[in-house]
Amino acid sequence: MIFKMYLDMKNCFINGFILSLILMDAVAFGDELTINITGATPNQGKLLIAVYNNAKDFPDGAPIKKVVFPATIKQHKLDLPKGTYAIAVFQDKNDNNKLDFNFFKIPKEKMGTSGQEYLGKPTFTKAAFEISRNQEINIKLK
């Protein structure tokens, strides 16, 4: 009787441990998003990627994730949990960590977003995409 209870507890522990590893992998690591960036001017400044998960913040508010790297790198990988996201990328040629605009509020530095290419200020709706597995997106800077 005691041995049977021991085996039941051992099996319960093992099953719980395996289940927690599976859940940890699904939640903690998420899916890998590969971002391919084209149109950057080589060897000038750096690229900034900002990841958003809501329309209120996109593209001027606080991103949920921000990555900065040299403009010579044309691809970056991010681990994100499943969900809806929009991404903004710009080339910071003068290293001031912000997108500079001219008098008419037109960007002076190259920028691009996920989703379709379009004119005017980007919106979350147009730039949004779903992550439900490992995937790849292309962003062209203009």
Summary of the structure (lengths in Angstrom):
residues: 142
radius of gyration: 21.2
end to end distance: 73.0
largest distance: 82.3
contacts: 375
relative contact order: 0.23
helix: 23%
strand: 36%
